[in-house]
Amino acid sequence: MELVALGLNHRSAPLNLREALYFNAEELASFMSDVRRSRRVAEIVGLSTCNRSEFYFVADKPDEGRAEIVERLAQTRKLDPHEFEKHLYAFTEDAAVRHLYRVAAGIDSLLIGEYQILGQLKDAYEQALAAQSTGGYLNTLMSSALRVGKRVRSETKIGEGNVSVAAAGVKLVRRILSETTQHRVLIVGAGETGELTARHLLEAGVGSLTITSRTLDNAQSLAERLGGAAAPFENLGDLVTDADVVVCATAAMRPIITPEMLDFRRRRGDQRLLVFLDLSVPRNVDPRIDRLGEVFVYDMDALTTIAESNRERRLQEIKQVETILDEEVRKFGEWVAQLDATAIIKSLRQRFEEIRLKQFERYGQDFLPEDQERLDIYTEKFMNYLLHDLTLNIKNIDRSTKYGLMEFDLMARLFNLEPNHDGQEEPEK
């Protein structure tokens, strides 16, 4: 079995393609189930956020696993594979482990050190568990990634300060509206990103805050916590017309704010600046709105300049994080090596036990009944004695070198053994 990380992110693909390949939780669960049913992939975990869609999978034929995922992406999203395949990256084995750890640590994010990705990774793993698409390998890998993400944030300053999409978005707004105290803010979406953005805007001293959501109770609950007002989602058009800043952070799969919503504002000759901060993927604000006069639209791609300055400030911390990741990748590699050794040893013992039982069944009848129990014990002890040194040698083979790998492979071939990773136990400590 081989581990593969396959996906695209903010560096490898434009926003419109990231939108097309975004999956909500329900879609992702269905996609993973479909991939598993193909039997070309043994285990799979999918991660889909505003800046990345990735699949971590285990397969005995990785190329077939990759082809399966690409084919299903094309089918489910009705895309020509040539439109997105060139934007995909693929990492295998240690490189795949390191990539996942970098994601968990927040150093592969648009904003270096942002902490939301760790929660998103945890959610992705829990969704995969619910979909029953994981096994012993990915369960261990994902658990280790979450632990590594926490370790990095506790041992370095990579997440120090306001490192979030919400904080970066508010910086963009303040570049246009240098004085925010008189401005009316509308938050569309009562989730975590909407709340974080609202809190940053309140710290900047906005004039008023209104929150709307498809579920009015959620909007009212958030409004009470923040000291704002809640409004029905059905009034979205009027709410946008009256606002100075509109923050969109919903899970809608298509634009919910259209140019037509601004018609009344234009007819009444309103010359006030209107700033849209669209923190959703897929985008909530129709891109055509950005062409209208006195209107500014910032989407996820607009955060690039802030992201670059963020990266420059955190270069020293990134080096410290990479040192931690070197250690953690090595540890996981050791676990995988022990995993294979344990599987080989288990297979070896099963093979010898089958031979022993077969011979006992064949020749045991030549002994008196009262001697057969002792014969069973003696032959088992004799088998264990024969396998003792062989077992130790298998465990001690250093597969960090080319020759060690060759030696291990030769050992397995000599006894016609194949590691069986299904339902295996955790290796001995």
N, C-alpha and C positions, 0 to 999 in steps of 0.2 A: 504494500500500500504506500502511496506517496501523497504528501500534503501539497495543495496548490492554493494560492490566493489569486483570484481573478477579479478584475474590476476596473473602474475608472473613477477619477476624482476631479477636483477643481483645477489641478495642474494638467491633466491629460485630456480633458474634454470641455467643450464650451457649455454654457448654461443651458441652451436649448436641448442639447443631448442629455445632460444630467436630468433635465425635466422629463424627457421621454423615457428614461430608464429608472425613474424613481418608483419605489414600491411602498405602499402603506402596509401596515402590519398584516391585514387580512390577505392582501395580494401576495405578500412575501411568503406567508405560510402555505398558500396554495401552490406557489411556484416551487418551493422546496419539496413539497410532497410529490409534485409531478416529476421533478428531477430524480428523486429517490426511486420512484416506480419504474424508471427506465433501467435500473440496475447497472447503470454505467458509473454511478457515484455511490459510494458506501455511506458517507456521512456528509452533511452540508450545513453551514450556518450562513445566513445572508444578513448584510448590514446595509441599510439604505437611509441616507440622511440628505440634508440640503446640499452637501458638497461631495458625496460619494455614494456609489452603489458597488458593493463588493460581495464576493462569495468565497468562503473558505471551505474547501472540500477535500475529501480523501478518496482516492480511487486507485485500483491496481493498474489501470491504463489511463493515466492522466490526460493524454491527448483526446481520448474518447469522452472523458468527463468534461473537458473544456468544450468540445464540439457540441455536446448535449446542452450545455448551458447557453452557448451562443445561439444554437438553433431555437431554443425555447424563448430566449429573449426576443429574437426576431419575430417569432410567432405571436407571443403575447402582446408585444408593443407594435406589431405590424410595421417592422422596419426591415430594410435591406441590410443584411449583415455587414456589407461593405461600408455602410454609413457609420457604423460604430466600432467595428472590430479593430480598426487601426488606432482607436483611442484607448483600447484595453491594455492593461499591463497584467503580467502573470509572473508570480514568484513561486518557487518550489522549495520544499524542505526548509533548511535554516533561513533562507531568504524570505520565505513566506512567514515563518515565525517572527523574524525581525520586523517585517512590515506590520504585522498585527500588533506587536508590542509598541511600535512607533505610533500607531493609531491610538492605542490605549493611553500612551503617555502624553498625547496631545501635540506631538512635534511633527505630525503629518497633516495637521489641520491647517485651514486657511489662516486662522489666528493661532500662532504658536502658544501652547499652554492652556488653551481653552478647556474647560472642565466638562462641558455638556456631553462631549463625545464618550466619556467613560460611562455615563448613564445610558446613552444610546446603545453602546456596546452591550451593556448588561441587559437592556430590554431585548436586543437582538438575540442574545443567547437564550433568554427565557422563552422567547417566541419559538426558537428552534427546538427547545426542550418540549414545549407544548405540542409542536408539530411532529415530535418523535423522529427528528431528522439527524440526531447526533448519536454518537456511540462513545466508547471509552477514550478514543484518541482526541476527538474534538472537545469532549467534556473536560478533559485534563488541560488541553490547550487554552480554551476560553477561560477557564477558572484561573489559570496562570496569568493570562493577559490582564484580567481584572485586578489581580493581586499586584502585578507589575505597574499598572497605571496608578494604583494607590501609593506604591512604594516611591515612584518617581516624584509624586507631588509632596510626599512627606520628607524626602531627602534632598530635594532641590528647590529652587525658587522659580521653576518654570511656570507655575500658575499664579505667581504673585501679582496682585493688582486686579483691575477689572479686565480680564481677558475673556471676552465673550462677543458673540455676534451682536448682541443687543447693545453693549457698550460701544462697539465700533460704529454701529449704525447711528447712534445718537451723536457721535463725533461728526459724522457726515452732515446730519441735520443742522448742527450748530455752526457749520461752516457757511451755511446759507442764511440761517436765522441767528445772527450773533447775539441778539437780545430775545430771549424766549419767554420773558415774564408775562407778556400779554397774549401769547398764542394759545389757541384752542387745539387740543390734541385728541384724536380719535384712535383708539386701539381696536383693531378688528381681529378677534381671536383672544380667548381667555386662557390659553395654555401657558407653559413655562416661559417661552420666548417673549410672548406678549407681556407677561407680568414683569420680566426682567427689564424690558425696554421701557415700560411705563415707570418703573422705579427710577431708572436712570434719568428719564425726562423730568420726573418730579424733583429729583435732586438738582436739575438744571433750573428749576423754578418756573415751570410752564404756568400759564394762566388758568386753564381748566383741563379736566381729563374726563373723557367719556369712553366707555367700554361697551362693545357690542359683540355678540357671539350667536351662533345658530341656536345655542341653548341659553335662554335668557337667565336661568338660575345660575349658570357659571359666570356670566357677566356680572350679575348682581353680587355674587359672592366675592369676586375680585374687586369690584368697585367699593364694597364695604371695607375690604382690607386696606385699600389704597386711598380711600377718602375721595373717590370720584363718583361719577354717575353712570348708571347702566341704561341702555336703550335697546329696543327690539331690533333684531337683525333685518326685519322687513322694511325698516326706515333707513337702510344703508345709503340710498341715494341722497336723501336730505341730509344725513349726518356728514357725508363727504362734502357736500356743498357748503356746509357751515364751518368746516374745520380748516385749520392752517397746516396741521401736520397729521398725516394719516399713516399709521403703522399697521402693516398687514402681516399676520403670523398665524395662518390657518393651515389645515390639511386639505384644503380644496384642491381638486385635481385639474382645475381650469380657472382662468381669470374670473374674479367676482366683482371687480371694479372696472367698468367699461367707459369709453369716451362719452357715451350718451349720458352718464351720470353727471357730467360737468356742463351739459348744455344750458341748464338754468343759470348756473354761475356765470357763463359767458354772456347769456342774454341780458342779464342785469348789469353787465359792465363791470363786474368785480375784478379789480386789478391787484388784489392781494396775492402774494406768493402762496403757492400751495405745494407742499413737499410730501411726496410719498416715499415711505421707507418700506420696501417689500422684502421681508426676510423669509419668504416662503419659496420652497421648491416642490412642485411647480409654482411658477409665479402667480400671485393673486391679482396683480395690476396689469391690465392689458398694455403691452409695450407701445401701442399707438398713442397712449396718453402722453408719453414723454415728448411727443412732437408738438404738443399744444403750448401756446404762449403762457408765461408766468407759472409754469408747472415744472417741477423737478421730480424725477423718479430715480430713486436709488435701489438697485437690486443687489443680489449677493455678489455679482461680479464687480460692483462699484466699491466693494470693501478692499480691493486689491492693494491700493496705495497704503491704506492703514495697516494691512497685513504685512507689507514689506518693511515698514518702519518698526513694526512689532518684532519681526524676525531679527532685524539688526540689533535691537536692544537685548535680545535673548540669546545671542550667539554663544556666549560663555556658558549659559545654562544648558543649551543644547548639547555641548560637548560633554558635560557632566552626565546628562541623561543617556547619551550614547554609550558611555562607559558602563553605566548600570545595565543597559540593554545587552552589551557584549557578555556580561556575566550571566544574565538571565537566559539568553539564547543558548549559551554553552550548557547551562543546567538542564534546559529542556532537551537538548541534544543527547545528554547523558541519559535522561529518562527514556528517550526513544530507543537508544542503544540497548539499555537494560530490558526494555519492553520486548525487543526482538529476541534477545538472549533468553528471556523467560519463556517466550513462546516456543523457541527451538528446543529448549530443555524439556518443556512440557510435552512437545511432540515426540522427542527422543524417548522419554520415559514411557509414554503411551505405546510406542512401537515395541519396546523391549517387553513391556507388560503383556501385550497381545501375544508375543512369541512365547513367553513363559507360560501363560494360561493355556495356550494351544498345546504345548508340549506336555503340560501337566494333565490336561484332559486325555491326551493320547496315551501316556505311559503311567499315569497315576493308578490305573486299575491293576498294574502289576504288583502293587504294594498292598499290605493289609490295611483295612479301614482305619485301625487305630494309628497307623503310621502316616496316613495321607495328610493329616493336619500338620504334623511336624515337617513333612516334605514340603508343604505349601510355604511354611515359615522359612525353612532353610533356603529354598530356591529364591524367595523374595529377598532375603538378606544377601544371598550370593549376587543377585542382579544389582542391588544397591551398591555392593562393594565394587563390582565391575564398572558401574557408571560414575562412581564418586570422582575420580580424577578427571574423567571426561567432562563432567558437569562443571567442575572448577575451571578447567581450561576454557570452556565456552564462555563462562562468565568473565574471565580475565582477558579475553581477546580485546585489544585496543583498536576499536574501529574508527578512531580519529585519523588513522593513516591509511594510505592506499593498500599497504601490505596487510594491515589488520583486516580490512574489508575483504581482501582476497582470501585470507585464512578462514575467516568466518564463513564465507560463501563455500569454500572447499569443504569445511566441516559439515555444513548442511547437505551438500551434494553427496558426500561419502555415504551418508545414511539415508539419502533420498527423503530429506525432511523439508517441509515448508512451514514457516511460522503461521499460526492461526490466530488472528487478532480478534476474533469474535468472542465477546464475553470474557476476555482475559482478566486476570487479577492484576492489581497494582504490583509492580516489581518489589522485591524485598529491599528494605532500607539498609 
